[in-house]
Amino acid sequence: MFRWLARRILPFARAAVEAGCVIALPHVVRRDQPMRFLAWETEAALIAGPFGLHQPPADAAALAPDIILTPLVGFDRHGNRIGQGAGYYDRAFLAHPDAWRIGIALAIQEVDALTPDAWDVPLHAIATDKEWITP
């Protein structure tokens, strides 16, 4: 799943940079610390992070994202999602309430309906290998 995700996101990152955007990638230190978004040049080397992540080095500039691309385990057409379970993106959504939340998934990960918890923040859109979904 994540190799598929990386292959799909890199062309968008390059196009965004060509359009004048600045790219930030998640940076995780420990489960009890919030995820930060750090500046990344599309060809710059990434370092190994926890949980098998590849991320910018800790000294990269911290940025407030305008758009947060979120990997999904499952989703429904109402913008509800199932993530990896650690709560990083839930906390990021709360920390950056004005950021546009876009889930990234394979179409096969769609379910008929999810029951969100009170703290769940819905997505603005979902991009799959088959379509763009706007709840």
N, C-alpha and C positions, 0 to 999 in steps of 0.2 A: 504493500500500500504506500509506504513512505517513499520508495524509489519512484513509483508512479507519480506521486505528489511532487517530488523534487524535479522530475523531468518536465512536468506540466507548468510549474511555477517559474522556472528559470527563464523561459522565453518572455513571460509577462514582466519579470523583473528587468530584463534587458530593454524591452519596449518602454517600460516606465522610465528608466534612466534616460533613454533617447528622447523622451517627451519632457525631460526636465525634472522628473521626480527624484526624491532621495529614498533609498531603500533602507529599511531597518529590519533586522531579524531578531527573533526571540533569543534571549540569553538567560539561561537557568544556572543557578549555583547549587541550591539545595531545595528540597521539597518544602521547607518551612519559610522560604524567602520568595517574594513575588518575582515573577518573570519580568525582565526589563527588555526594552526594544533598543538595540544598538545599531548604529550606522554600519552599512556594508556596501562595498563596491562590488558589482556583480562578478568580477573575476578575482577578487581578493580571497586569499586562503582563509578557510574556517578552521577553528580549533575543535578538538574533541571536548564534549561536555558530558554531563551526567545523562543517563538513560539512552545512550547511543546518539545523542544529538550532535550536530555540527553547527557551530555558532561563532559569531564574531568574538574576538578577544575581549576580555573584561575592560580594557582601557579604551575601547571604541566609544565614540560619542553617544550618549543616551538621547533618544528622540521620543517625542509623543506621536504615535501613529495617527494618521487620518483614516486609514483602512487597516483592519486586522484580518488577515487570511487565517482561517482556523481549520486545522485538520479534524475530520469527523470520523467517528466509529459508526454512527447512525444518525438519521435525520428524518423529519417529516416535512410536508409542504406548508406547514404553519410556521416554519422557522425554528422549531424546537430541535435540539440536538443531543446526542450522546457523545461525550468527548473521551479522553483517555482516563479520566477519573481522578486526576490529581488536583483539579481546580485552578490550574494556572490561567486558563483562558477566562474562566468565570471572574477571577480577580482582575485580570487585565481589562475585561469589559467594564467593570466597576471603576477602575482607575482611569479609564479613557472613555467616558460615556458618550462623547461626540464622535468617536471613531465609527466608521461604517464596518459592520461585522459580516464577513463573507465566509461561509463554510465551503470547504473543498472536500469532495468525496467522489467515489464511484457511484454510478446510478444504482447499482445493486445494493447499496447500503441504505436505500430509502425504505422506510417502514410506513405503514398506514397512518399511525398516530402514536405520539409519545405524550406522556403526562408530565409536564414540567413541574419542578419544585418551585416554591415561592421565590427562591433566589436566582433561578435560571433567567438569563437574559436572552431573548430570541434573536435569531440572525436576521439581517436585512435581506440576504440573498444566499443562495447555494449554487455553486458551480460544480457540475459533474462532468464526466467524460461524454455525456449525451446532451445536456441542456443547461440553461441558466434558469434558475427557479427564483421567483420573487414572491414571497408569501403575501 
